[in-house]
Amino acid sequence: MNPKMVGACIGAAAGLLWCNEAHAQAKATQGIVAYQSDEDVNNYDPYWRRFNKSDEPKEPESNPDAIRFEIGMGIMGMSTLSGSGDSRLMSFPVFYLRFRLNKTIALVLEPAYARVDFDVFSHGMAGVRPAAYWTLVQGGRRWPGAAFYGITGLDVWFPTSEATRTPTMFLGGDLGLGAMLASRRFSVGFGAEVRALMRGGIGNQESLPAQDMSSFRFGVEVRPMIVHMCF
């Protein structure tokens, strides 16, 4: 066999192996860059690692840093209701506790204490307000804790004073929209909620003022929020 042909074959084989190795290294580098890019996204989106369903890149199923609980507080909530007696309610302060089921949906509990002005007298009420929360728009890189959201739930209140002139309890529901600007964790945020509500009284119908207060009424509630913390 011609030595020159043997040398040419060996050279061609070596060149092919070198090209394959260079191609493999290029693909590996590209994968690392893509992974780092996704890691950068994770740093801005506190829900990404826990709720992302994509298979690329491979990620742990759970992330100890993922947000599971959220706590918020406002100075007060104000509402007014239709009907006779010029019924007005002021709750202070306003709290909410959220438990995230996924990136979009959360269960909410909103304990509250309120002062109600009705006709010529006032009384206090303690409230338990379970609700469902869903994110409509989530904030981006600069404000990952920001959101525009909807919320709906039960409106349950128990009078704590003037027992002889108030119903045993008030029961209703609400539906509203809210917006919050907040960074990822332990931040002072700014936001507000506006809700449409319906409420009526149950029990102690022997009292004429209680009967009047028990009629189902429609109203509007506004709640400015100033604190939003995530865990």
N, CA, C and O of each residue as an XYZ file, in Angstrom:
924
protein
N       0.859     -1.199      0.000
C       0.000      0.000      0.000
C       0.889      1.242      0.000
O       1.948      1.274      0.627
N       0.433      2.246     -0.712
C       1.212      3.475     -0.825
C       1.287      4.178      0.526
O       0.241      4.455      1.114
N       2.497      4.483      1.052
C       2.619      5.170      2.350
C       1.921      6.521      2.362
O       1.405      6.947      3.395
N       1.905      7.199      1.211
C       1.243      8.512      1.178
C      -0.259      8.377      1.393
O      -0.875      9.209      2.058
N      -0.849      7.316      0.822
C      -2.296      7.109      1.005
C      -2.621      6.770      2.446
O      -3.626      7.224      2.991
N      -1.740      5.947      3.075
C      -1.947      5.617      4.492
C      -1.896      6.874      5.349
O      -2.726      7.069      6.238
N      -0.908      7.726      5.070
C      -0.807      8.964      5.854
C      -2.016      9.861      5.661
O      -2.488     10.494      6.606
N      -2.520      9.914      4.416
C      -3.697     10.741      4.152
C      -4.910     10.219      4.896
O      -5.684     11.008      5.439
N      -5.094      8.902      4.933
C      -6.242      8.322      5.649
C      -6.165      8.607      7.145
O      -7.159      8.964      7.778
N      -4.958      8.442      7.697
C      -4.793      8.711      9.132
C      -5.089     10.176      9.432
O      -5.750     10.489     10.422
N      -4.600     11.073      8.579
C      -4.855     12.506      8.784
C      -6.331     12.837      8.704
O      -6.830     13.633      9.498
N      -7.046     12.230      7.744
C      -8.488     12.483      7.610
C      -9.250     11.999      8.833
O     -10.154     12.678      9.321
N      -8.872     10.791      9.338
C      -9.544     10.254     10.527
C      -9.305     11.142     11.741
O     -10.223     11.386     12.525
N      -8.064     11.632     11.901
C      -7.765     12.516     13.035
C      -8.542     13.814     12.941
O      -9.037     14.323     13.947
N      -8.650     14.354     11.724
C      -9.422     15.591     11.551
C     -10.887     15.406     11.890
O     -11.501     16.278     12.504
N     -11.461     14.254     11.487
C     -12.878     13.972     11.798
C     -13.102     13.861     13.294
O     -14.083     14.400     13.808
N     -12.214     13.174     14.009
C     -12.342     13.050     15.459
C     -12.250     14.410     16.137
O     -12.979     14.694     17.087
N     -11.349     15.243     15.638
C     -11.206     16.588     16.235
C     -12.465     17.416     16.040
O     -12.888     18.119     16.957
N     -13.066     17.344     14.870
C     -14.308     18.089     14.601
C     -15.436     17.616     15.512
O     -16.194     18.437     16.028
N     -15.561     16.287     15.721
C     -16.609     15.762     16.596
C     -16.428     16.238     18.029
O     -17.391     16.601     18.706
N     -15.171     16.232     18.483
C     -14.900     16.675     19.852
C     -15.210     18.158     20.017
O     -15.782     18.558     21.031
N     -14.841     18.982     19.031
C     -15.125     20.417     19.102
C     -16.623     20.674     19.114
O     -17.099     21.551     19.835
N     -17.381     19.900     18.307
C     -18.840     20.055     18.280
C     -19.467     19.698     19.620
O     -20.378     20.386     20.081
N     -18.984     18.622     20.254
C     -19.509     18.207     21.563
C     -19.228     19.267     22.624
O     -20.082     19.561     23.460
N     -18.017     19.843     22.585
C     -17.692     20.890     23.551
C     -18.568     22.111     23.359
O     -18.984     22.741     24.331
N     -18.854     22.449     22.099
C     -19.713     23.608     21.823
C     -21.111     23.390     22.375
O     -21.698     24.303     22.957
N     -21.655     22.182     22.196
C     -22.992     21.881     22.722
C     -23.009     21.927     24.233
O     -23.968     22.423     24.824
N     -21.965     21.419     24.873
C     -21.899     21.455     26.338
C     -21.862     22.885     26.836
O     -22.542     23.237     27.800
N     -21.052     23.720     26.163
C     -20.969     25.132     26.568
C     -22.306     25.825     26.406
O     -22.713     26.609     27.264
N     -22.994     25.541     25.308
C     -24.310     26.130     25.078
C     -25.295     25.733     26.162
O     -26.088     26.558     26.615
N     -25.249     24.467     26.584
C     -26.141     24.008     27.653
C     -25.853     24.689     28.957
O     -26.778     25.029     29.695
N     -24.573     24.900     29.266
C     -24.217     25.578     30.517
C     -24.723     27.011     30.507
O     -25.257     27.493     31.506
N     -24.552     27.703     29.362
C     -25.024     29.087     29.259
C     -26.532     29.160     29.431
O     -27.042     30.039     30.125
N     -27.267     28.205     28.776
C     -28.726     28.188     28.909
C     -29.131     27.942     30.347
O     -30.069     28.562     30.848
N     -28.421     27.028     31.020
C     -28.751     26.724     32.410
C     -28.529     27.949     33.295
O     -29.345     28.266     34.160
N     -27.390     28.640     33.056
C     -27.125     29.838     33.846
C     -28.175     30.897     33.582
O     -28.553     31.637     34.490
N     -28.658     30.981     32.329
C     -29.698     31.948     32.010
C     -30.963     31.632     32.778
O     -31.609     32.533     33.312
N     -31.330     30.330     32.840
C     -32.506     29.950     33.615
C     -32.295     30.213     35.094
O     -33.228     30.604     35.794
N     -31.065     30.000     35.582
C     -30.779     30.295     36.982
C     -30.988     31.778     37.270
O     -31.474     32.144     38.340
N     -30.615     32.642     36.300
C     -30.840     34.077     36.484
C     -32.323     34.373     36.604
O     -32.727     35.206     37.414
N     -33.148     33.688     35.793
C     -34.597     33.873     35.888
C     -35.095     33.428     37.256
O     -35.953     34.078     37.854
N     -34.547     32.302     37.755
C     -34.971     31.812     39.066
C     -34.734     32.844     40.148
O     -35.555     32.993     41.054
N     -33.629     33.556     40.068
C     -33.306     34.547     41.086
C     -34.347     35.657     41.145
O     -34.530     36.281     42.189
N     -35.033     35.907     40.023
C     -36.019     36.972     39.990
C     -37.431     36.476     40.235
O     -38.275     37.244     40.698
N     -37.712     35.215     39.937
C     -39.059     34.671     40.100
C     -39.079     33.719     41.284
O     -38.584     32.598     41.166
N     -39.636     34.127     42.426
C     -39.580     33.286     43.621
C     -40.411     32.020     43.524
O     -40.260     31.130     44.360
N     -41.296     31.908     42.517
C     -42.134     30.729     42.388
C     -41.601     29.748     41.352
O     -42.090     28.621     41.269
N     -40.592     30.156     40.547
C     -40.232     29.384     39.357
C     -39.805     27.966     39.678
O     -40.309     27.020     39.075
N     -38.888     27.801     40.614
C     -38.328     26.470     40.869
C     -39.378     25.500     41.394
O     -39.344     24.308     41.089
N     -40.306     26.019     42.183
C     -41.276     25.103     42.790
C     -42.369     24.699     41.800
O     -42.816     23.553     41.809
N     -42.801     25.630     40.948
C     -43.974     25.377     40.141
C     -43.684     25.214     38.649
O     -44.603     24.946     37.875
N     -42.412     25.372     38.225
C     -42.084     25.201     36.826
C     -42.250     23.738     36.413
O     -41.776     22.839     37.108
N     -42.920     23.500     35.288
C     -43.186     22.125     34.827
C     -42.263     21.711     33.672
O     -42.347     20.583     33.188
N     -41.392     22.611     33.236
C     -40.529     22.304     32.104
C     -39.479     21.265     32.484
O     -39.038     21.205     33.632
N     -39.086     20.448     31.509
C     -38.050     19.442     31.736
C     -36.663     19.960     31.392
O     -35.679     19.254     31.618
N     -36.552     21.167     30.854
C     -35.249     21.701     30.467
C     -35.032     23.057     31.114
O     -35.838     23.955     30.870
N     -34.017     23.267     31.909
C     -33.117     22.229     32.381
C     -33.732     21.426     33.526
O     -34.762     21.821     34.071
N     -33.117     20.311     33.895
C     -33.616     19.517     35.007
C     -33.440     20.286     36.300
O     -32.367     20.824     36.574
N     -34.512     20.335     37.101
C     -34.479     21.061     38.366
C     -35.045     20.181     39.473
O     -35.811     19.262     39.184
N     -34.693     20.430     40.719
C     -35.330     19.701     41.817
C     -36.835     19.954     41.825
O     -37.290     21.009     41.384
N     -37.604     18.996     42.322
C     -39.049     19.149     42.354
C     -39.475     20.195     43.369
O     -40.532     20.805     43.210
N     -38.700     20.413     44.384
C     -39.055     21.414     45.384
C     -37.844     22.297     45.639
O     -36.700     21.910     45.400
N     -38.128     23.479     46.126
C     -37.079     24.453     46.396
C     -37.322     25.022     47.783
O     -38.405     25.555     48.023
N     -36.381     24.938     48.701
C     -36.604     25.465     50.048
C     -36.833     26.962     50.074
O     -37.352     27.489     51.058
N     -36.452     27.670     48.994
C     -36.640     29.108     48.951
C     -37.955     29.524     48.309
O     -38.265     30.715     48.272
N     -38.744     28.564     47.798
C     -39.996     28.914     47.141
C     -40.978     29.520     48.143
O     -41.031     29.116     49.305
N     -41.750     30.492     47.674
C     -42.725     31.155     48.545
C     -43.908     30.220     48.780
O     -44.489     29.696     47.830
N     -44.260     30.016     50.039
C     -45.411     29.206     50.407
C     -46.437     30.002     51.202
O     -47.637     29.756     51.087
N     -45.972     30.957     52.010
C     -46.877     31.766     52.829
C     -46.634     33.248     52.542
O     -45.510     33.667     52.264
N     -47.703     34.023     52.616
C     -47.603     35.468     52.476
C     -48.445     36.118     53.569
O     -49.543     35.652     53.876
N     -47.929     37.187     54.149
C     -48.623     37.937     55.194
C     -48.671     39.399     54.783
O     -47.670     39.956     54.332
N     -49.818     40.009     54.936
C     -49.957     41.419     54.597
C     -50.753     42.168     55.657
O     -51.489     41.565     56.437
N     -50.596     43.484     55.675
C     -51.301     44.308     56.655
C     -51.601     45.674     56.056
O     -50.785     46.233     55.322
N     -52.753     46.196     56.367
C     -53.129     47.548     55.996
C     -53.556     48.327     57.222
O     -53.853     47.743     58.264
N     -53.588     49.628     57.102
C     -53.981     50.480     58.235
C     -55.453     50.285     58.556
O     -55.820     50.156     59.724
N     -56.307     50.261     57.525
C     -57.742     50.111     57.758
C     -58.433     49.690     56.471
O     -57.883     49.809     55.376
N     -59.653     49.194     56.634
C     -60.533     48.935     55.511
C     -61.831     49.694     55.743
O     -62.307     49.769     56.876
N     -62.399     50.248     54.704
C     -63.612     51.055     54.822
C     -64.666     50.555     53.855
O     -64.380     50.313     52.683
N     -65.887     50.401     54.350
C     -66.974     49.949     53.485
C     -68.256     50.676     53.844
O     -68.442     51.115     54.978
N     -69.132     50.795     52.866
C     -70.458     51.368     53.079
C     -71.478     50.463     52.413
O     -71.207     49.881     51.363
N     -72.656     50.342     53.023
C     -73.684     49.425     52.553
C     -74.944     50.176     52.191
O     -75.215     51.255     52.718
N     -75.711     49.594     51.287
C     -76.970     50.188     50.863
C     -78.037     50.017     51.940
O     -77.808     49.362     52.956
N     -79.192     50.609     51.707
C     -80.325     50.443     52.608
C     -80.423     51.526     53.666
O     -79.624     52.462     53.694
N     -81.418     51.385     54.539
C     -81.664     52.373     55.588
C     -80.604     52.283     56.674
O     -79.903     51.277     56.783
N     -80.487     53.322     57.466
C     -79.592     53.331     58.611
C     -78.193     53.833     58.315
O     -77.379     53.958     59.231
N     -77.890     54.126     57.045
C     -76.572     54.658     56.672
C     -75.460     53.801     57.300
O     -74.650     54.295     58.084
N     -75.439     52.524     56.944
C     -74.516     51.571     57.545
C     -73.107     51.744     56.979
O     -72.900     51.687     55.767
N     -72.132     51.958     57.888
C     -70.728     52.108     57.504
C     -69.867     51.245     58.411
O     -70.163     51.083     59.595
N     -68.800     50.693     57.847
C     -67.907     49.809     58.598
C     -66.468     50.261     58.397
O     -66.050     50.583     57.285
N     -65.714     50.279     59.508
C     -64.285     50.595     59.444
C     -63.534     49.524     60.226
O     -63.726     49.384     61.434
N     -62.681     48.771     59.542
C     -61.894     47.720     60.201
C     -60.445     48.178     60.317
O     -59.913     48.829     59.418
N     -59.809     47.826     61.447
C     -58.438     48.302     61.682
C     -57.765     47.400     62.720
O     -58.397     47.016     63.704
N     -56.475     47.055     62.507
C     -55.875     47.063     61.156
C     -56.418     45.915     60.341
O     -57.221     45.128     60.843
N     -55.994     45.799     59.085
C     -56.447     44.740     58.185
C     -55.290     43.767     57.959
O     -54.197     44.184     57.574
N     -55.524     42.466     58.198
C     -54.502     41.444     57.987
C     -54.950     40.462     56.918
O     -56.147     40.286     56.692
N     -53.998     39.830     56.265
C     -54.322     38.654     55.456
C     -53.191     37.644     55.548
O     -52.019     38.008     55.645
N     -53.557     36.382     55.515
C     -52.630     35.252     55.499
C     -52.932     34.428     54.267
O     -54.066     33.987     54.083
N     -51.931     34.209     53.413
C     -52.126     33.437     52.190
C     -51.247     32.194     52.205
O     -50.084     32.239     52.606
N     -51.824     31.091     51.762
C     -51.075     29.854     51.569
C     -51.126     29.495     50.093
O     -52.203     29.277     49.537
N     -49.953     29.433     49.454
C     -49.866     29.191     48.015
C     -50.094     27.712     47.683
O     -49.385     26.837     48.180
N     -51.094     27.451     46.835
C     -51.290     26.116     46.291
C     -50.421     25.916     45.054
O     -49.915     24.820     44.815
N     -50.253     26.968     44.278
C     -49.345     26.981     43.134
C     -49.014     28.431     42.829
O     -49.312     29.319     43.628
N     -48.405     28.675     41.692
C     -47.955     30.026     41.387
C     -49.120     30.995     41.212
O     -48.938     32.199     41.387
N     -50.297     30.509     40.876
C     -51.433     31.371     40.557
C     -52.479     31.431     41.666
O     -53.061     32.490     41.902
N     -52.728     30.317     42.350
C     -53.864     30.216     43.272
C     -53.380     30.116     44.713
O     -52.385     29.451     45.001
N     -54.094     30.783     45.614
C     -53.777     30.728     47.041
C     -55.067     30.707     47.848
O     -56.095     31.217     47.404
N     -55.006     30.116     49.032
C     -56.084     30.194     50.004
C     -55.765     31.319     50.979
O     -54.615     31.491     51.383
N     -56.789     32.084     51.357
C     -56.581     33.296     52.150
C     -57.464     33.264     53.389
O     -58.615     32.833     53.329
N     -56.918     33.724     54.515
C     -57.685     33.941     55.730
C     -57.434     35.375     56.181
O     -56.288     35.818     56.270
N     -58.525     36.102     56.467
C     -58.419     37.522     56.800
C     -59.153     37.814     58.118
O     -60.305     38.246     58.088
N     -58.521     37.590     59.255
C     -59.145     37.972     60.530
C     -59.200     39.495     60.643
O     -58.307     40.190     60.159
N     -60.244     40.007     61.279
C     -60.391     41.467     61.364
C     -61.288     41.843     62.536
O     -62.111     41.051     62.995
N     -61.107     43.069     63.003
C     -62.031     43.665     63.967
C     -62.534     44.976     63.370
O     -61.767     45.724     62.764
N     -63.821     45.248     63.544
C     -64.395     46.416     62.887
C     -65.338     47.167     63.812
O     -65.924     46.600     64.734
N     -65.466     48.448     63.542
C     -66.470     49.281     64.179
C     -67.533     49.608     63.132
O     -67.217     50.035     62.021
N     -68.788     49.402     63.501
C     -69.905     49.624     62.588
C     -70.772     50.752     63.119
O     -71.171     50.745     64.284
N     -71.059     51.713     62.266
C     -71.999     52.792     62.583
C     -73.294     52.504     61.855
O     -73.318     52.405     60.628
N     -74.381     52.370     62.618
C     -75.681     52.099     62.026
C     -76.714     52.992     62.705
O     -76.907     52.924     63.919
N     -77.365     53.817     61.917
C     -78.383     54.725     62.432
C     -77.777     55.603     63.530
O     -76.883     56.399     63.245
N     -78.242     55.479     64.782
C     -77.767     56.379     65.841
C     -76.837     55.682     66.827
O     -76.462     56.287     67.832
N     -76.448     54.421     66.576
C     -75.558     53.754     67.526
C     -74.446     53.024     66.765
O     -74.524     52.814     65.555
N     -73.413     52.648     67.520
C     -72.260     51.943     66.965
C     -72.046     50.640     67.730
O     -72.447     50.515     68.887
N     -71.412     49.679     67.075
C     -71.084     48.425     67.752
C     -69.834     47.830     67.112
O     -69.457     48.189     65.996
N     -69.196     46.909     67.844
C     -67.994     46.246     67.339
C     -68.316     44.883     66.751
O     -69.332     44.276     67.090
N     -67.436     44.399     65.858
C     -67.606     43.077     65.258
C     -66.234     42.439     65.055
O     -65.263     43.117     64.721
N     -66.173     41.127     65.261
C     -64.982     40.347     64.925
C     -65.293     39.531     63.678
O     -66.343     38.894     63.593
N     -64.380     39.551     62.710
C     -64.643     38.912     61.428
C     -63.696     37.770     61.111
O     -62.519     37.802     61.469
N     -64.227     36.762     60.435
C     -63.447     35.663     59.867
C     -63.801     35.614     58.391
O     -64.956     35.382     58.034
N     -62.803     35.835     57.524
C     -63.107     35.988     56.099
C     -62.225     35.045     55.263
O     -61.171     35.465     54.786
N     -62.631     33.796     55.078
C     -61.880     32.885     54.196
C     -62.122     33.247     52.734
O     -63.231     33.629     52.358
N     -61.085     33.126     51.916
C     -61.222     33.540     50.514
C     -60.281     32.737     49.628
O     -59.381     32.047     50.108
N     -60.511     32.844     48.331
C     -59.633     32.280     47.309
C     -59.035     33.431     46.508
O     -59.717     34.394     46.158
N     -57.745     33.301     46.232
C     -56.975     34.348     45.547
C     -56.389     33.765     44.276
O     -55.898     32.636     44.289
N     -56.427     34.509     43.173
C     -55.779     34.044     41.962
C     -55.067     35.220     41.275
O     -55.607     36.320     41.159
N     -53.852     34.947     40.832
C     -53.033     35.964     40.190
C     -53.449     36.126     38.736
O     -53.537     35.148     37.995
N     -53.704     37.366     38.334
C     -54.025     37.670     36.943
C     -52.781     38.094     36.174
O     -52.587     37.695     35.025
N     -51.932     38.912     36.817
C     -50.674     39.356     36.219
C     -49.610     39.320     37.300
O     -49.801     39.884     38.377
N     -48.477     38.656     37.023
C     -47.375     38.575     37.979
C     -46.275     39.539     37.578
O     -45.989     39.696     36.391
N     -45.648     40.194     38.566
C     -44.569     41.131     38.291
C     -43.371     40.473     37.637
O     -43.204     39.256     37.716
N     -42.531     41.277     36.989
C     -41.379     40.760     36.264
C     -40.104     40.833     37.071
O     -40.127     40.717     38.296
N     -38.978     41.028     36.378
C     -37.674     40.956     37.015
C     -37.489     42.005     38.108
O     -36.957     41.701     39.176
N     -37.924     43.232     37.849
C     -37.664     44.298     38.812
C     -38.561     44.203     40.041
O     -38.133     44.541     41.145
N     -39.808     43.744     39.862
C     -40.768     43.627     40.973
C     -41.381     42.230     40.976
O     -42.552     42.089     40.625
N     -40.642     41.201     41.355
C     -41.191     39.837     41.294
C     -42.326     39.604     42.278
O     -43.140     38.707     42.060
N     -42.410     40.387     43.363
C     -43.490     40.225     44.325
C     -44.741     40.995     43.966
O     -45.746     40.904     44.671
N     -44.698     41.757     42.877
C     -45.855     42.553     42.468
C     -46.881     41.670     41.765
O     -46.529     40.683     41.119
N     -48.148     42.035     41.899
C     -49.192     41.241     41.253
C     -50.466     42.059     41.104
O     -50.755     42.943     41.910
N     -51.210     41.747     40.071
C     -52.587     42.207     39.904
C     -53.441     40.964     40.040
O     -53.203     39.987     39.331
N     -54.429     40.962     40.927
C     -55.088     39.713     41.287
C     -56.585     39.899     41.523
O     -57.082     41.013     41.690
N     -57.269     38.778     41.530
C     -58.670     38.729     41.903
C     -58.831     37.974     43.208
O     -57.991     37.143     43.554
N     -59.907     38.257     43.937
C     -60.146     37.595     45.213
C     -61.649     37.509     45.466
O     -62.394     38.442     45.166
N     -62.084     36.379     46.021
C     -63.489     36.199     46.357
C     -63.592     35.279     47.569
O     -62.762     34.388     47.750
N     -64.612     35.496     48.402
C     -64.736     34.662     49.587
C     -65.968     34.968     50.403
O     -66.846     35.720     49.980
N     -66.019     34.372     51.587
C     -67.123     34.574     52.516
C     -66.855     35.784     53.403
O     -65.708     36.132     53.682
N     -67.923     36.406     53.832
C     -67.854     37.577     54.704
C     -68.635     37.246     55.975
O     -69.860     37.364     55.993
N     -67.940     36.832     57.040
C     -68.583     36.347     58.261
C     -68.162     37.236     59.434
O     -66.973     37.410     59.698
N     -69.155     37.795     60.133
C     -68.881     38.707     61.248
C     -69.751     38.350     62.454
O     -70.895     37.921     62.308
N     -69.174     38.540     63.667
C     -69.892     38.291     64.922
C     -69.857     39.571     65.758
O     -68.777     40.025     66.135
N     -71.027     40.165     66.056
C     -71.048     41.367     66.899
C     -70.453     41.098     68.279
O     -70.701     40.049     68.873
N     -69.676     42.037     68.780
C     -69.032     41.907     70.088
C     -69.603     42.888     71.115
O     -69.175     42.876     72.269
N     -70.543     43.721     70.731
C     -71.188     44.660     71.653
C     -72.602     44.929     71.159
O     -72.963     44.544     70.047
N     -73.399     45.592     71.990
C     -74.800     45.881     71.674
C     -75.563     44.617     71.281
O     -76.288     44.600     70.286
N     -75.387     43.550     72.085
C     -75.956     42.254     71.733
C     -77.474     42.274     71.653
O     -78.056     41.488     70.905
N     -78.129     43.153     72.404
C     -79.595     43.179     72.400
C     -80.155     43.884     71.170
O     -81.346     43.768     70.881
N     -79.311     44.612     70.444
C     -79.812     45.366     69.290
C     -79.186     44.929     67.971
O     -79.430     45.548     66.936
N     -78.377     43.863     67.996
C     -77.713     43.402     66.774
C     -78.063     41.941     66.497
O     -78.424     41.210     67.419
N     -77.962     41.504     65.231
C     -78.152     40.079     64.926
C     -77.057     39.233     65.579
O     -76.029     39.762     66.002
N     -77.279     37.938     65.658
C     -76.280     37.034     66.227
C     -75.017     37.013     65.371
O     -73.907     36.941     65.898
N     -75.185     37.076     64.059
C     -74.039     37.102     63.144
C     -74.455     37.736     61.831
O     -75.640     37.834     61.512
N     -73.451     38.165     61.078
C     -73.657     38.659     59.719
C     -72.957     37.701     58.761
O     -71.846     37.240     59.024
N     -73.629     37.409     57.641
C     -73.092     36.453     56.677
C     -73.281     37.000     55.269
O     -74.344     37.515     54.925
N     -72.238     36.881     54.465
C     -72.320     37.357     53.092
C     -71.119     36.896     52.289
O     -70.468     35.911     52.636
N     -70.832     37.605     51.229
C     -69.714     37.278     50.375
C     -69.188     38.513     49.684
O     -69.841     39.556     49.675
N     -67.990     38.394     49.098
C     -67.407     39.528     48.387
C     -66.622     39.048     47.174
O     -66.230     37.884     47.083
N     -66.403     39.974     46.249
C     -65.659     39.716     45.026
C     -64.931     40.991     44.655
O     -65.545     42.056     44.587
N     -63.613     40.899     44.409
C     -62.884     42.121     44.146
C     -61.602     41.921     43.375
O     -61.239     40.809     42.993
N     -60.917     43.050     43.157
C     -59.642     43.109     42.478
C     -58.647     43.858     43.349
O     -59.024     44.737     44.124
N     -57.374     43.507     43.217
C     -56.339     44.184     43.991
C     -55.032     44.246     43.228
O     -54.824     43.519     42.257
N     -54.163     45.121     43.681
C     -52.826     45.250     43.090
C     -51.837     45.502     44.210
O     -52.144     46.192     45.182
N     -50.621     44.924     44.064
C     -49.584     45.083     45.082
C     -48.236     45.239     44.398
O     -47.903     44.487     43.482
N     -47.462     46.225     44.849
C     -46.070     46.390     44.443
C     -45.205     45.993     45.627
O     -45.271     46.626     46.681
N     -44.400     44.961     45.469
C     -43.543     44.496     46.559
C     -42.384     43.712     45.979
O     -42.538     43.036     44.961
N     -41.223     43.793     46.614
C     -40.088     42.994     46.198
C     -40.235     41.596     46.789
O     -41.285     41.259     47.336
N     -39.186     40.780     46.680
C     -39.378     39.351     46.895
C     -39.761     38.984     48.319
O     -40.706     38.220     48.512
N     -39.062     39.501     49.322
C     -39.315     39.062     50.689
C     -39.114     40.203     51.671
O     -38.322     41.116     51.440
N     -39.861     40.127     52.788
C     -39.706     41.041     53.919
C     -39.635     42.489     53.447
O     -38.734     43.237     53.825
N     -40.595     42.865     52.619
C     -40.556     44.189     52.011
C     -41.760     45.005     52.439
O     -42.797     44.463     52.824
N     -41.606     46.312     52.367
C     -42.734     47.217     52.536
C     -43.321     47.438     51.154
O     -42.686     48.048     50.294
N     -44.520     46.950     50.944
C     -45.163     47.086     49.646
C     -46.249     48.145     49.694
O     -46.586     48.668     50.756
N     -46.783     48.447     48.532
C     -47.850     49.424     48.420
C     -48.924     48.846     47.509
O     -48.618     48.343     46.428
N     -50.166     48.913     47.934
C     -51.226     48.358     47.108
C     -52.592     48.694     47.661
O     -52.716     49.413     48.653
N     -53.621     48.168     47.012
C     -54.999     48.425     47.434
C     -55.912     47.354     46.859
O     -55.598     46.720     45.852
N     -57.047     47.167     47.520
C     -58.091     46.267     47.038
C     -59.415     47.017     47.012
O     -59.674     47.872     47.859
N     -60.246     46.690     46.036
C     -61.616     47.186     45.954
C     -62.526     45.980     45.786
O     -62.323     45.157     44.893
N     -63.532     45.879     46.653
C     -64.413     44.712     46.621
C     -65.882     45.135     46.613
O     -66.278     46.095     47.275
N     -66.672     44.391     45.845
C     -68.125     44.468     45.941
C     -68.566     43.411     46.945
O     -68.057     42.290     46.929
N     -69.507     43.757     47.816
C     -69.913     42.806     48.853
C     -71.417     42.806     49.067
O     -72.124     43.753     48.723
N     -71.878     41.704     49.649
C     -73.277     41.538     50.026
C     -73.300     40.931     51.420
O     -72.537     40.007     51.704
N     -74.152     41.430     52.281
C     -74.137     40.965     53.670
C     -75.537     41.105     54.272
O     -76.266     42.056     53.991
N     -75.886     40.121     55.111
C     -77.138     40.168     55.842
C     -76.973     39.587     57.230
O     -75.963     38.943     57.517
N     -77.971     39.809     58.114
C     -77.886     39.347     59.491
C     -78.734     38.121     59.750
O     -79.742     37.895     59.081
N     -78.313     37.320     60.741
C     -79.018     36.100     61.133
C     -79.136     36.076     62.649
O     -78.168     36.371     63.350
N     -80.321     35.723     63.166
C     -80.522     35.565     64.604
C     -80.952     36.837     65.303
O     -80.765     37.941     64.791
N     -81.549     36.661     66.516
C     -82.007     37.774     67.365
C     -82.968     38.692     66.617
O     -82.831     39.915     66.649
N     -83.935     38.088     65.948
C     -84.880     38.877     65.165
C     -86.029     39.455     65.996
O     -86.931     40.091     65.452
N     -85.994     39.233     67.323
C     -87.013     39.847     68.185
C     -86.776     41.344     68.336
O     -87.706     42.096     68.627
N     -85.524     41.781     68.138
C     -85.169     43.186     68.271
C     -85.433     43.912     66.951
O     -85.010     43.455     65.889
N     -86.144     45.057     67.026
C     -86.432     45.818     65.811
C     -85.164     46.343     65.136
O     -85.064     46.251     63.912
N     -84.175     46.897     65.882
C     -82.926     47.309     65.207
C     -82.209     46.130     64.540
O     -81.648     46.280     63.454
N     -82.226     44.947     65.192
C     -81.590     43.774     64.600
C     -82.299     43.360     63.319
O     -81.651     42.969     62.349
N     -83.638     43.444     63.310
C     -84.378     43.128     62.093
C     -83.984     44.061     60.954
O     -83.789     43.624     59.819
N     -83.870     45.350     61.269
C     -83.513     46.327     60.247
C     -82.098     46.075     59.723
O     -81.854     46.163     58.520
N     -81.177     45.765     60.621
C     -79.797     45.520     60.209
C     -79.648     44.210     59.441
O     -78.689     44.049     58.685
N     -80.574     43.274     59.618
C     -80.443     41.937     59.028
C     -80.805     41.889     57.552
O     -80.473     40.917     56.873
N     -81.477     42.911     57.040
C     -81.833     42.887     55.621
C     -80.560     42.845     54.771
O     -79.575     43.516     55.077
N     -80.598     42.044     53.697
C     -79.407     41.910     52.855
C     -79.125     43.224     52.136
O     -80.007     43.842     51.540
N     -77.862     43.622     52.217
C     -77.442     44.901     51.643
C     -76.247     44.681     50.729
O     -75.482     43.731     50.896
N     -76.104     45.571     49.769
C     -74.961     45.573     48.866
C     -74.075     46.767     49.182
O     -74.550     47.817     49.614
N     -72.776     46.586     48.959
C     -71.873     47.673     49.285
C     -70.532     47.549     48.583
O     -70.308     46.656     47.767
N     -69.649     48.477     48.929
C     -68.309     48.543     48.366
C     -67.315     48.697     49.507
O     -67.570     49.431     50.462
N     -66.180     48.004     49.410
C     -65.123     48.093     50.422
C     -63.808     48.466     49.746
O     -63.483     47.949     48.677
N     -63.053     49.367     50.376
C     -61.738     49.779     49.901
C     -60.725     49.499     50.993
O     -60.947     49.829     52.158
N     -59.583     48.874     50.605
C     -58.564     48.494     51.596
C     -57.174     48.859     51.081
O     -56.629     48.140     50.243
N     -56.588     49.954     51.558
C     -55.183     50.232     51.216
C     -54.262     49.329     52.025
O     -54.454     49.158     53.229
N     -53.240     48.738     51.351
C     -52.305     47.824     52.000
C     -50.901     48.420     51.982
O     -50.510     49.071     51.014
N     -50.139     48.194     53.065
C     -48.817     48.826     53.157
C     -47.695     47.831     53.450
O     -46.525     48.185     53.307
N     -48.008     46.601     53.855
C     -46.963     45.636     54.199
C     -47.262     44.325     53.492
O     -48.409     43.879     53.450
N     -46.210     43.700     52.928
C     -46.367     42.408     52.249
C     -45.093     41.614     52.486
O     -44.023     42.019     52.034
N     -45.189     40.487     53.190
C     -44.021     39.660     53.492
C     -44.258     38.237     53.004
O     -45.378     37.729     53.060
N     -43.191     37.598     52.525
C     -43.281     36.253     51.963
C     -42.337     35.309     52.689
O     -41.257     35.711     53.123
N     -42.744     34.057     52.819
C     -41.928     33.036     53.480
C     -41.859     31.801     52.600
O     -41.219     30.816     52.967
